[in-house]
Amino acid sequence: MGKIALRNVNKSFGATTIIPNIDLDIEDGEFVVFVGPSGCGKSTLLRLIAGLEDVTGGTISIDGRDVTNEAPSKRKLAMVFQSYALYPHMTVAKNIAFPLKMAGESQDVIDRKVKDAARVLNLTNYLERRPGQLSGGQRQRVAIGRAIVRQPSAFLFDEPLSNLDAALRGTMRLEISELHQQLKTTMVYVTHDQVEAMTMADKIVVLNAGNIEQVGSPLELYKTPKNLFVAGFIGSPKMNFVNGGPAAAHGAATIGIRPEHVKVSKTQGEWKGVVGVAEHLGADTFIHVNTEAAGPLTVRADGDLSVEHGETVHLTPDPARIHRFGQDGLAL
């Protein structure tokens, strides 16, 4: 079991409040991602759950048991950090086995659990190697293996892929998602990368200045953001925002249009503009257009679209996909 509940949890350092009162439920077996810009409090919140930071107020419970004042070792949680934190002089097998050895497990139990973890993580052929002989992705899998053998109630990941290159991050995203499907264990994952959040999460918690802006599935946040912050943070490329007359014409103080929901024409459309930069990525072309009425807009078009710098185009937003926001920044 791995149900985690936070009630009125807050954290301050002196007079500075990092986390205002937060209420959050993480269900057993869920993959929950904390996402937000740097300094939003997501890592601090994870450390509060882990017990690595003391709460200033509120309660944290795991499977109905109040663990607010319990030591990290008593919470049955396993944490995987951005740094692999492996022992360089130990083999992969000994690194994975270390927490079991410290807990006083028998050698038979240690051997069995290490072999099981290595099989799940495709590390069987690397058990006798040392960390210096492994790639970055393999080292991260060893760190995850060290967490798996403890059989925790939940895994806590603190930006575990940020030290990897782009291609390896994509591979590890798939591997961690597959691992969750195999283990069916609660996972709480911190990242500033909204692409990781969208591709991995069952539920996303969007944080801003220590506050929860919205909680929901990736598609819920993409289709129905509650405010301008969530709308601008979720989605790649970012949502376009338009104010003034064009927004008023659509019944809002601000309207948001995702780049993929704008139609491009060379002959007619709602907003006339001039192409600045066109990024040809193969399947997609990202066009940055300076419009007369709506300002600068980014458009995600078909990769076969041929446009050049300085060319005049006409843009029309899909009326069914326009997001409307009031003066307070909340969705209408």
C-alpha positions in Angstrom: 0.0 0.0 0.0 1.2 3.5 -0.7 -1.6 6.1 -0.1 -0.1 9.5 0.9 -2.3 12.3 2.4 -1.2 15.8 3.1 -3.4 18.0 5.3 -2.7 21.7 5.8 1.0 21.1 5.2 3.2 24.2 5.3 6.9 24.9 5.5 8.7 28.1 6.4 12.4 29.0 6.9 12.3 31.8 9.5 9.9 34.4 8.2 10.0 33.1 4.7 7.1 30.8 3.7 8.1 28.2 1.1 5.0 26.1 1.1 1.7 27.6 2.2 -1.0 25.3 3.4 -1.4 22.4 1.0 -3.9 19.6 0.9 -3.2 16.7 -1.4 -4.2 13.0 -1.8 -1.9 10.6 -3.6 -3.7 7.3 -4.2 -2.1 3.8 -3.9 -0.4 2.9 -7.1 -0.6 6.3 -8.7 2.2 7.9 -10.7 2.0 11.5 -9.6 4.3 14.2 -11.0 5.0 17.5 -9.2 5.8 20.1 -11.9 6.5 23.8 -12.0 9.3 26.3 -12.6 12.5 26.5 -10.6 11.9 27.6 -7.1 8.2 26.7 -7.0 8.6 24.4 -4.0 8.2 21.0 -5.7 11.5 19.5 -4.3 10.8 20.9 -0.9 7.3 19.3 -0.9 8.9 15.9 -1.9 11.5 16.2 0.9 8.7 16.9 3.4 7.0 13.7 2.3 10.3 11.8 2.6 11.0 13.3 6.1 14.2 15.0 5.0 12.7 18.3 6.0 10.5 19.0 9.0 7.0 20.4 8.4 6.3 23.8 10.0 2.6 22.8 10.3 0.1 20.2 9.2 0.1 16.4 9.0 1.5 13.8 6.5 0.0 10.3 6.6 1.0 7.2 4.7 -1.7 4.4 4.5 -3.6 6.2 7.3 -0.6 6.4 9.7 0.5 9.8 10.8 4.2 10.0 9.9 4.6 13.8 10.4 7.2 13.4 13.1 8.7 10.0 12.1 12.3 9.6 10.8 12.7 9.0 7.1 13.8 5.4 7.8 10.4 4.7 9.4 8.2 5.9 6.5 8.8 2.9 4.2 9.7 5.3 1.3 12.6 5.0 -1.2 14.1 8.1 -2.7 16.0 8.4 -6.0 17.9 11.6 -6.4 19.3 13.7 -9.3 22.7 12.5 -8.2 23.2 8.7 -8.5 25.1 8.6 -5.2 26.6 5.2 -5.9 29.7 3.8 -4.1 32.4 3.9 -6.8 34.4 1.1 -5.2 31.5 -1.3 -5.0 30.1 -3.5 -7.8 26.6 -3.0 -9.1 25.4 -6.0 -7.1 26.9 -4.6 -3.9 25.5 -1.1 -4.5 22.0 -2.5 -5.0 22.4 -4.8 -2.0 23.7 -2.1 0.4 20.4 -1.1 2.0 19.5 -4.8 2.6 22.9 -5.4 4.2 22.4 -2.4 6.5 19.0 -3.8 7.5 20.6 -7.1 8.5 19.0 -9.3 5.8 20.3 -12.8 5.3 22.6 -13.3 2.3 20.1 -15.6 0.7 17.4 -12.9 0.8 19.9 -10.3 -0.4 21.0 -12.4 -3.4 17.4 -13.1 -4.4 16.3 -9.5 -4.2 19.3 -8.2 -6.1 18.8 -10.7 -8.9 15.1 -9.8 -9.1 15.8 -6.1 -9.3 18.6 -6.6 -11.8 16.2 -8.6 -14.0 13.5 -5.9 -13.9 16.0 -3.2 -14.8 18.0 -5.1 -17.4 21.2 -5.0 -15.2 21.8 -8.8 -14.9 24.9 -8.7 -17.2 26.4 -5.7 -15.3 26.2 -6.9 -11.7 30.0 -7.3 -11.4 30.9 -4.0 -12.9 31.6 -0.8 -11.0 29.8 2.5 -11.5 32.7 4.0 -13.5 32.2 1.3 -16.1 28.6 2.2 -16.7 26.7 4.8 -18.8 24.7 7.5 -17.1 21.4 5.7 -17.8 22.8 2.4 -16.4 24.0 4.2 -13.2 20.5 5.7 -12.7 19.0 2.2 -13.1 21.4 1.0 -10.4 20.2 3.8 -8.1 16.6 2.8 -8.9 17.5 -0.9 -8.2 18.8 0.1 -4.8 15.4 1.6 -4.1 13.4 -1.4 -5.5 15.0 -4.0 -3.2 13.7 -2.1 -0.1 10.1 -2.9 -1.4 8.9 0.6 -0.3 5.3 1.8 0.0 6.2 4.5 -2.5 9.1 5.7 -4.6 10.1 9.4 -4.6 12.0 10.7 -7.6 13.7 14.1 -7.4 14.5 15.1 -11.0 16.3 11.8 -11.7 16.9 12.4 -15.4 18.3 15.9 -15.4 21.9 14.8 -15.6 21.2 12.7 -18.8 21.4 13.8 -22.4 18.1 14.4 -24.4 18.1 11.0 -26.1 18.8 9.1 -22.9 16.2 11.1 -21.0 13.6 9.9 -23.5 14.7 6.2 -23.1 14.7 6.5 -19.3 11.2 8.1 -19.3 9.9 5.0 -21.0 11.8 2.6 -18.7 10.5 4.3 -15.5 7.0 4.3 -16.9 7.3 0.6 -17.7 8.7 0.0 -14.2 5.6 1.5 -12.7 3.4 -0.7 -14.8 5.3 -3.8 -13.5 5.6 -2.9 -9.9 2.2 -1.1 -9.4 3.8 0.9 -6.6 3.0 4.5 -5.9 5.5 6.9 -7.5 5.9 10.6 -6.8 8.1 12.3 -9.4 9.5 15.9 -9.4 10.5 17.6 -12.6 10.6 21.1 -14.1 10.1 19.5 -17.6 6.5 19.5 -18.5 7.1 17.0 -21.3 8.2 14.5 -18.7 5.1 15.3 -16.7 2.7 14.9 -19.7 4.2 11.6 -20.8 4.7 9.8 -17.5 2.0 10.9 -15.1 -1.4 9.5 -14.1 -1.9 12.8 -12.2 0.0 16.1 -12.4 0.3 18.6 -9.6 1.2 22.0 -11.0 3.0 24.1 -8.4 3.7 27.9 -8.5 5.3 29.7 -5.6 4.5 26.9 -3.2 0.8 26.8 -4.1 -1.0 24.1 -6.0 -2.5 25.7 -9.1 -4.2 22.6 -10.5 -4.3 18.8 -10.1 -5.5 16.6 -12.8 -4.6 14.1 -15.6 -2.3 15.3 -18.4 -5.2 15.7 -20.8 -7.3 17.5 -18.3 -4.6 20.1 -17.8 -4.0 20.3 -21.5 -7.7 20.7 -22.4 -9.1 22.6 -19.4 -6.4 24.6 -17.6 -7.9 26.5 -14.7 -5.9 29.7 -15.1 -3.3 31.5 -17.2 -0.3 30.0 -15.3 -1.3 26.4 -16.0 -2.3 27.2 -19.6 1.1 28.7 -20.2 3.1 26.0 -18.5 1.5 22.9 -19.9 2.0 22.3 -23.6 5.0 22.5 -26.0 5.4 24.9 -27.7 3.7 27.2 -25.2 0.2 28.5 -25.6 -0.2 31.8 -27.3 -2.0 34.6 -25.3 -3.8 37.4 -26.9 -5.2 40.5 -25.1 -7.1 43.6 -26.1 -9.5 43.9 -29.0 -9.0 40.4 -30.5 -9.6 38.8 -27.1 -12.7 41.0 -26.5 -14.0 39.9 -29.9 -14.0 36.3 -28.5 -15.6 37.3 -25.2 -12.7 37.4 -22.8 -10.0 39.6 -21.3 -7.4 37.2 -22.6 -7.7 34.3 -25.0 -5.2 31.4 -25.3 -4.6 29.4 -28.5 -2.3 26.5 -28.6 0.1 26.6 -31.6 -1.4 23.4 -33.0 -4.9 24.9 -33.0 -4.1 27.8 -35.5 -4.8 27.4 -39.2 -2.3 29.0 -41.6 -3.3 30.4 -45.0 -1.4 32.4 -47.6 -4.6 34.0 -48.9 -7.1 34.7 -46.0 -7.6 34.5 -42.3 -8.6 36.3 -39.1 -5.1 37.8 -38.3 -2.6 39.0 -41.0 1.1 38.7 -40.1 4.7 38.4 -41.3 6.8 35.2 -40.8 9.8 35.8 -38.6 11.5 32.4 -38.0 10.3 29.1 -39.4 11.7 26.0 -37.7 11.5 23.0 -39.9 11.6 19.8 -37.7 10.5 17.2 -40.3 7.0 16.2 -39.2 6.3 19.7 -37.9 7.1 23.2 -38.8 7.0 25.8 -36.0 6.3 29.3 -37.5 6.8 32.5 -35.4 4.6 35.1 -36.9 4.3 38.8 -36.0 0.6 39.7 -36.5 -0.8 43.2 -36.8 -3.8 42.6 -34.5 -2.8 39.8 -32.1 0.9 40.4 -31.7 3.6 37.6 -31.9 2.1 34.1 -32.3 3.7 30.6 -32.6 2.0 28.2 -35.0 2.6 24.4 -35.2 2.0 23.5 -38.9 2.5 20.5 -41.1 6.1 19.7 -41.8 5.5 20.0 -45.6 4.3 23.7 -45.3 6.7 25.9 -47.2 7.1 29.4 -45.8 10.0 31.8 -45.7 11.2 34.7 -43.5 9.3 37.9 -44.4 6.4 36.1 -46.1 2.9 37.3 -45.4 0.5 34.7 -43.9 -3.0 34.7 -42.5 -3.8 32.9 -39.2 -7.2 31.7 -37.9 -7.7 30.1 -34.5 -9.9 27.1 -34.2 -13.0 28.6 -32.5 -13.7 25.4 -30.7 -10.2 25.3 -29.2 -10.0 28.9 -27.9 -9.4 29.2 -24.1 -11.0 32.2 -22.5 -9.7 33.9 -19.3 -11.1 36.8 -17.3 -9.3 39.8 -15.8 -8.4 37.7 -12.8 -6.6 35.2 -15.0 -9.1 32.4 -14.2 -10.7 30.4 -17.0 -14.2 31.4 -18.0 
